[in-house]
Amino acid sequence: MNKLRLSIHKNPSVHQPPAVATMAVGLTMLALFCLNGCKPRTHQQDTSEYPSTIEKLAVRRQRLDPLAASQLRGRQVYQHYCQICHGADAQGDGFNAAMLDPPPRNFTDETFWKQADDKRLQAVIAKGGKAVGKSVLMPAWGGTLDQQQISDVIAYLRSVPKQAAQAAATVEN
């Protein structure tokens, strides 16, 4: 039995492929991979008709008019700081509204906007309700928001009654 075992181990072609054959297979595979990746393209795609993946994912930036840009920024600030009391639709029905007396302002009320001026709204937002003789529960945001953010929130709030009217008209139809 020992002789049989020795004779098997002495024959390298049984257990190991010859080194030359292994190298030849490896080089052939390497050449095929390289040639496959280096083939020239046979046709060009019209990129205007077929956008690339990057073009499909790219955000197309369109210029907004200054008022629309301000309203968009104001909406983001409103959602972060004001929505908890004034509500998602600015109707004064936010999460905290039930616990506040007097309730938060309903910004969809068009009669409010007929007598509201930006200077007073800026004061209410920056200095809080107490500073203008309104509810002490309205916090002062002047230490948190800069003047541009406050102006943006006011621009957004001025657009709320129009949005509410459009939503109501859509529901009726």
C-alpha positions in Angstrom: 0.0 0.0 0.0 2.8 2.4 0.8 4.3 1.9 -2.7 0.9 2.7 -4.3 0.7 5.9 -2.3 4.2 6.9 -3.2 3.6 6.3 -6.9 0.5 8.4 -6.9 2.3 11.3 -5.2 5.2 11.0 -7.6 3.0 11.5 -10.6 2.4 15.3 -10.7 -0.1 15.2 -13.5 -2.6 13.4 -11.3 -2.8 15.9 -8.5 -1.4 19.1 -9.9 -1.9 20.5 -13.4 1.3 21.4 -15.0 2.4 25.0 -14.4 2.6 25.8 -18.1 -1.1 24.8 -18.6 -2.2 26.8 -15.6 -0.5 29.9 -16.9 -1.8 29.5 -20.4 -5.4 29.3 -19.1 -4.9 32.3 -16.9 -3.4 34.4 -19.6 -6.1 33.4 -22.0 -8.8 34.5 -19.6 -7.0 37.7 -18.9 -6.8 38.5 -22.6 -10.5 37.8 -23.1 -11.5 40.1 -20.2 -9.3 42.9 -21.5 -10.5 42.5 -25.1 -14.1 42.5 -24.1 -13.8 45.7 -22.1 -11.8 47.5 -24.8 -14.1 46.9 -27.7 -14.9 50.2 -29.6 -18.6 51.1 -29.7 -20.2 50.4 -33.0 -22.9 53.0 -32.7 -23.5 56.3 -30.9 -26.7 57.0 -29.1 -28.4 60.3 -29.5 -28.3 61.7 -26.0 -31.1 64.1 -26.6 -33.5 61.3 -27.3 -32.1 58.9 -24.7 -30.7 60.6 -21.7 -28.0 58.9 -19.7 -28.7 57.6 -16.2 -26.9 60.6 -14.7 -29.1 63.0 -16.8 -32.2 61.2 -15.6 -31.1 61.5 -11.9 -29.9 65.1 -12.2 -32.0 67.8 -10.7 -33.0 70.3 -13.3 -32.7 73.7 -11.7 -35.2 76.2 -13.0 -35.1 79.7 -11.8 -38.0 80.7 -9.6 -39.3 84.2 -9.4 -38.1 85.8 -6.2 -41.5 85.7 -4.5 -42.0 81.9 -5.3 -38.5 81.2 -4.0 -39.2 83.2 -0.8 -42.5 81.3 -0.3 -40.8 78.0 -0.7 -38.1 78.8 1.8 -40.8 80.2 4.1 -42.8 77.1 3.9 -39.8 75.0 5.0 -39.2 77.3 8.0 -42.9 77.3 8.8 -43.1 73.5 8.7 -40.1 73.2 11.1 -41.0 75.9 13.7 -44.6 77.0 13.3 -46.6 73.9 12.2 -46.7 72.4 15.7 -49.1 75.1 16.9 -50.5 76.7 13.7 -51.1 73.4 11.9 -49.9 71.9 8.6 -52.4 74.0 6.6 -52.0 77.1 8.8 -55.5 76.9 10.1 -54.6 77.2 13.8 -55.2 73.5 14.4 -51.7 72.2 15.1 -50.8 69.5 17.6 -50.4 72.0 20.5 -53.5 74.1 19.5 -55.9 72.3 21.8 -53.8 73.2 24.8 -53.4 76.9 24.0 -55.8 79.7 25.1 -56.2 81.7 23.0 -55.8 79.4 20.1 -53.1 80.0 17.5 -53.9 82.3 14.5 -55.7 80.8 11.5 -53.8 82.2 8.6 -56.4 81.0 6.0 -58.7 83.7 7.3 -58.8 86.4 4.6 -60.2 89.1 6.9 -57.0 88.8 9.0 -54.9 89.5 5.9 -56.9 92.6 5.0 -55.7 94.4 8.1 -52.3 92.7 8.6 -49.1 94.5 7.7 -45.6 92.9 7.3 -44.0 95.2 10.0 -46.4 94.0 12.7 -46.0 90.3 11.5 -42.2 90.6 11.7 -42.5 92.0 15.2 -44.8 89.2 16.3 -42.5 86.5 14.9 -39.3 88.1 16.1 -40.4 89.3 19.5 -43.3 87.0 20.4 -47.0 87.7 21.0 -46.4 89.5 24.3 -44.4 92.2 22.6 -47.3 93.3 20.5 -50.1 92.8 23.0 -51.1 89.3 21.8 -50.8 85.9 23.5 -47.8 85.3 25.7 -47.9 81.7 24.4 -46.5 82.9 21.0 -42.8 82.5 21.4 -40.2 85.0 20.2 -38.3 83.5 17.2 -35.9 86.5 16.7 -33.0 84.6 18.4 -33.6 81.5 16.2 -34.6 83.0 12.8 -32.8 85.7 10.9 -34.6 88.6 9.2 -34.6 86.8 5.8 -36.2 83.7 7.3 -38.9 85.8 9.0 -39.6 87.6 5.7 -39.8 84.2 3.9 -42.3 82.9 6.5 -44.5 86.0 6.0 -44.3 85.6 2.2 -45.4 81.9 2.7 -48.2 82.9 5.1 -49.5 85.5 2.7 -49.9 82.7 0.1 -51.9 80.4 2.4 -55.4 81.9 1.9 -55.0 81.5 -1.9 -53.9 77.9 -1.5 -56.8 77.2 0.9 -59.2 78.7 -1.7 -57.8 76.6 -4.5 -58.0 73.5 -2.3 -61.6 74.2 -1.5 -62.5 74.8 -5.1 -60.8 71.5 -6.0 -62.9 69.7 -3.4 -66.1 71.2 -4.6 -65.5 70.1 -8.2 
